[in-house]
Amino acid sequence: MTALLLSAGLATAELKKGVRVVFLGDSITEAGAGPGGYVTLVREAIDKGHKDLGVEVLGAGISGNKVPDLEKRLERDVLAKKPTVVVIYIGINDVWHSTSGNGTPKDVYSKGLASLIERIHKAGARVILCTATVIGEKTDGSNPLDKMLDEYCEISRGVAVKEKVQLLDLRKAFLDHLRKYNKGNMDKGILTSDTVHLSAEGNKFVAAQMLAALAAPGASAEKSVGKAGKVLRHCVLVKFKADVTPEQLKESENAFRSLKSKIELIKDFEWGTDVSVEGKAEGFTHCFLVTFASDKDRDTYLPHAAHKEFVTLVGPRIEKVLVVDYWTKD
């Protein structure tokens, strides 16, 4: 709970008087509005940190909902409440229900998210778009719907970039946490009670993520957590294996260079090979420097499908890699 209260401090520092936040989603959000749920925890944390602001936090979750369902009830359940901020937390059922033939096709999912955002913007509210979390907590990729869920989360990330809204990548946050704490590779019991719905710890975890997102200034995915006047450099030093052929080396260089054309969040890119006369490179021959406008952009880049494809190709050819990130002036 300490981390949650710290996050509340961050959130209330940015929230203004009279803000009304509506959380729009499915059964996870419906339960989240109950005792101990993430919506309730967000409300309690903000009230404790800044009750004088009169911030309202409302839940608008309905069990079984998918993106098309949110579109149908957006006016009644959200826009009619005159929100300042709308948090869209959806995607589980769009994927999960595919097992019974009732999932949401990818094009319908993408267009639906874009439509929701456009209508919310037209009503004058800010949007925070969340990726879906998990359908199974195993960390070895063996949850049956992992691949499909990742594909839909990638769609959400793309929509956030295209529509210029703040992205809260809950999928990535969950996976990072589970890799660290789910040492037994269990399918539930860490952040979920039944592979999908949040446990007590899961609600606390999501509440902390939401509070941090509400603290982020602006509605742009590119600027949501950037530092004024600065950019983030992502520096990758590579030592290739001795048996890598010149052709494979060239292919690897081209693959890294092509990422900029495939991932819009990359602000700038440059690379080069070692020409130092000091002889202290320790076998590292290549330096790739990727620039991002914010750490949120970097966090979206890392699990991006194009980056994953690059890692699959080049990873087996690398003997050792060093990564350093740092802030600097643009």
KAFENQUI-V317250 format. One record per residue. RES is the residue in one letter. PHI is phi in whole degrees, -180 to 180 (999 if undefined). NEAR is the number of other C-alpha atoms within 10 Angstrom. Layout:
# KAFENQUI-V317250
res=RES phi=PHI near=NEAR
res=RES phi=PHI near=NEAR
This chain:
# KAFENQUI-V317250
res=M phi=999 near=11
res=T phi=-58 near=8
res=A phi=-61 near=11
res=L phi=-64 near=21
res=L phi=-69 near=20
res=L phi=-64 near=15
res=S phi=-64 near=23
res=A phi=-62 near=29
res=G phi=-61 near=19
res=L phi=-65 near=19
res=A phi=-65 near=24
res=T phi=-68 near=23
res=A phi=-66 near=14
res=E phi=-104 near=13
res=L phi=-71 near=18
res=K phi=-113 near=12
res=K phi=-60 near=13
res=G phi=84 near=13
res=V phi=-67 near=16
res=R phi=-124 near=19
res=V phi=-104 near=25
res=V phi=-118 near=25
res=F phi=-95 near=25
res=L phi=-108 near=24
res=G phi=-174 near=27
res=D phi=-110 near=25
res=S phi=-66 near=20
res=I phi=-63 near=24
res=T phi=-78 near=25
res=E phi=-60 near=19
res=A phi=-69 near=21
res=G phi=-63 near=26
res=A phi=-85 near=22
res=G phi=-90 near=13
res=P phi=-57 near=10
res=G phi=78 near=17
res=G phi=-78 near=23
res=Y phi=-65 near=31
res=V phi=-65 near=30
res=T phi=-63 near=21
res=L phi=-65 near=27
res=V phi=-62 near=30
res=R phi=-60 near=21
res=E phi=-64 near=17
res=A phi=-67 near=23
res=I phi=-69 near=27
res=D phi=-60 near=18
res=K phi=-69 near=14
res=G phi=-81 near=18
res=H phi=-157 near=19
res=K phi=-63 near=15
res=D phi=-65 near=11
res=L phi=-77 near=15
res=G phi=65 near=14
res=V phi=-69 near=19
res=E phi=-101 near=17
res=V phi=-125 near=21
res=L phi=-123 near=19
res=G phi=-104 near=22
res=A phi=-138 near=23
res=G phi=-105 near=24
res=I phi=-133 near=17
res=S phi=-56 near=13
res=G phi=84 near=15
res=N phi=-67 near=19
res=K phi=-123 near=24
res=V phi=-54 near=25
res=P phi=-59 near=17
res=D phi=-68 near=14
res=L phi=-63 near=23
res=E phi=-60 near=15
res=K phi=-68 near=11
res=R phi=-109 near=12
res=L phi=-58 near=17
res=E phi=-63 near=15
res=R phi=-67 near=9
res=D phi=-94 near=15
res=V phi=-126 near=20
res=L phi=-63 near=18
res=A phi=-65 near=10
res=K phi=-89 near=13
res=K phi=53 near=17
res=P phi=-73 near=23
res=T phi=-95 near=20
res=V phi=-134 near=21
res=V phi=-120 near=24
res=V phi=-101 near=23
res=I phi=-97 near=27
res=Y phi=-123 near=22
res=I phi=-147 near=26
res=G phi=131 near=26
res=I phi=-61 near=27
res=N phi=-69 near=21
res=D phi=-59 near=23
res=V phi=-93 near=24
res=W phi=-57 near=21
res=H phi=-72 near=14
res=S phi=-64 near=14
res=T phi=-68 near=9
res=S phi=-111 near=7
res=G phi=80 near=8
res=N phi=-118 near=13
res=G phi=-74 near=17
res=T phi=-105 near=21
res=P phi=-57 near=12
res=K phi=-59 near=14
res=D phi=-68 near=10
res=V phi=-68 near=13
res=Y phi=-62 near=21
res=S phi=-64 near=17
res=K phi=-65 near=14
res=G phi=-65 near=19
res=L phi=-61 near=24
res=A phi=-62 near=17
res=S phi=-64 near=15
res=L phi=-57 near=19
res=I phi=-63 near=25
res=E phi=-62 near=15
res=R phi=-69 near=15
res=I phi=-67 near=22
res=H phi=-61 near=16
res=K phi=-62 near=10
res=A phi=-81 near=15
res=G phi=91 near=14
res=A phi=-106 near=19
res=R phi=-88 near=21
res=V phi=-116 near=28
res=I phi=-118 near=23
res=L phi=-99 near=25
res=C phi=-101 near=24
res=T phi=-79 near=26
res=A phi=-69 near=26
res=T phi=-97 near=27
res=V phi=-142 near=27
res=I phi=-125 near=22
res=G phi=110 near=23
res=E phi=-101 near=27
res=K phi=-61 near=22
res=T phi=-103 near=21
res=D phi=-99 near=9
res=G phi=80 near=12
res=S phi=-96 near=13
res=N phi=-63 near=16
res=P phi=-54 near=12
res=L phi=-107 near=16
res=D phi=-56 near=18
res=K phi=-62 near=12
res=M phi=-66 near=13
res=L phi=-64 near=23
res=D phi=-62 near=21
res=E phi=-65 near=15
res=Y phi=-72 near=22
res=C phi=-66 near=24
res=E phi=-65 near=20
res=I phi=-62 near=18
res=S phi=-61 near=25
res=R phi=-62 near=23
res=G phi=-65 near=19
res=V phi=-64 near=19
res=A phi=-60 near=25
res=V phi=-67 near=18
res=K phi=-65 near=12
res=E phi=-89 near=16
res=K phi=58 near=16
res=V phi=-120 near=23
res=Q phi=-69 near=28
res=L phi=-105 near=28
res=L phi=-111 near=28
res=D phi=-86 near=22
res=L phi=-65 near=21
res=R phi=-58 near=18
res=K phi=-65 near=20
res=A phi=-61 near=16
res=F phi=-64 near=20
res=L phi=-63 near=17
res=D phi=-62 near=12
res=H phi=-66 near=14
res=L phi=-68 near=18
res=R phi=-61 near=15
res=K phi=-84 near=10
res=Y phi=-114 near=13
res=N phi=-96 near=18
res=K phi=-67 near=10
res=G phi=-88 near=9
res=N phi=54 near=16
res=M phi=-78 near=14
res=D phi=-87 near=20
res=K phi=-160 near=20
res=G phi=104 near=17
res=I phi=-97 near=21
res=L phi=-115 near=27
res=T phi=-125 near=21
res=S phi=-95 near=16
res=D phi=-144 near=15
res=T phi=86 near=19
res=V phi=-130 near=20
res=H phi=-78 near=22
res=L phi=-71 near=27
res=S phi=-80 near=19
res=A phi=-58 near=16
res=E phi=-68 near=18
res=G phi=-64 near=19
res=N phi=-64 near=25
res=K phi=-64 near=23
res=F phi=-64 near=21
res=V phi=-66 near=24
res=A phi=-59 near=25
res=A phi=-63 near=25
res=Q phi=-64 near=20
res=M phi=-65 near=25
res=L phi=-62 near=26
res=A phi=-64 near=21
res=A phi=-67 near=22
res=L phi=-65 near=26
res=A phi=-79 near=19
res=A phi=-67 near=19
res=P phi=-74 near=15
res=G phi=78 near=16
res=A phi=-110 near=17
res=S phi=-91 near=19
res=A phi=-62 near=26
res=E phi=-71 near=24
res=K phi=-115 near=21
res=S phi=-60 near=24
res=V phi=-132 near=20
res=G phi=-74 near=20
res=K phi=-105 near=15
res=A phi=-53 near=11
res=G phi=76 near=10
res=K phi=-126 near=15
res=V phi=-128 near=19
res=L phi=-105 near=23
res=R phi=-94 near=24
res=H phi=-114 near=18
res=C phi=-102 near=18
res=V phi=-119 near=16
res=L phi=-105 near=20
res=V phi=-124 near=20
res=K phi=-114 near=18
res=F phi=-81 near=22
res=K phi=-67 near=14
res=A phi=-64 near=10
res=D phi=-91 near=8
res=V phi=-71 near=12
res=T phi=-80 near=12
res=P phi=-57 near=9
res=E phi=-66 near=9
res=Q phi=-67 near=14
res=L phi=-63 near=15
res=K phi=-64 near=10
res=E phi=-62 near=14
res=S phi=-66 near=20
res=E phi=-61 near=16
res=N phi=-65 near=11
res=A phi=-65 near=18
res=F phi=-67 near=18
res=R phi=-63 near=16
res=S phi=-74 near=14
res=L phi=-60 near=18
res=K phi=-61 near=18
res=S phi=-79 near=10
res=K phi=-100 near=13
res=I phi=-124 near=16
res=E phi=-64 near=15
res=L phi=-70 near=21
res=I phi=-73 near=17
res=K phi=-77 near=17
res=D phi=-158 near=13
res=F phi=-151 near=17
res=E phi=-150 near=13
res=W phi=-155 near=15
res=G phi=-168 near=11
res=T phi=-108 near=12
res=D phi=-63 near=13
res=V phi=-129 near=10
res=S phi=-65 near=9
res=V phi=-99 near=7
res=E phi=-85 near=6
res=G phi=68 near=9
res=K phi=-116 near=8
res=A phi=-77 near=14
res=E phi=55 near=7
res=G phi=88 near=15
res=F phi=-79 near=17
res=T phi=-106 near=15
res=H phi=-123 near=18
res=C phi=-126 near=19
res=F phi=-116 near=18
res=L phi=-119 near=17
res=V phi=-110 near=22
res=T phi=-111 near=24
res=F phi=-125 near=25
res=A phi=-76 near=26
res=S phi=-157 near=23
res=D phi=-70 near=22
res=K phi=-65 near=21
res=D phi=-64 near=24
res=R phi=-62 near=21
res=D phi=-67 near=14
res=T phi=-78 near=19
res=Y phi=-63 near=20
res=L phi=-58 near=13
res=P phi=-91 near=15
res=H phi=-59 near=20
res=A phi=-58 near=15
res=A phi=-67 near=18
res=H phi=-69 near=17
res=K phi=-62 near=14
res=E phi=-62 near=14
res=F phi=-62 near=16
res=V phi=-62 near=17
res=T phi=-62 near=11
res=L phi=-73 near=14
res=V phi=-91 near=18
res=G phi=-50 near=15
res=P phi=-65 near=11
res=R phi=-92 near=20
res=I phi=-98 near=15
res=E phi=-84 near=13
res=K phi=-155 near=13
res=V phi=-138 near=14
res=L phi=-120 near=11
res=V phi=-127 near=12
res=V phi=-131 near=10
res=D phi=-112 near=15
res=Y phi=-154 near=12
res=W phi=-89 near=18
res=T phi=-154 near=12
res=K phi=-70 near=10
res=D phi=-66 near=12
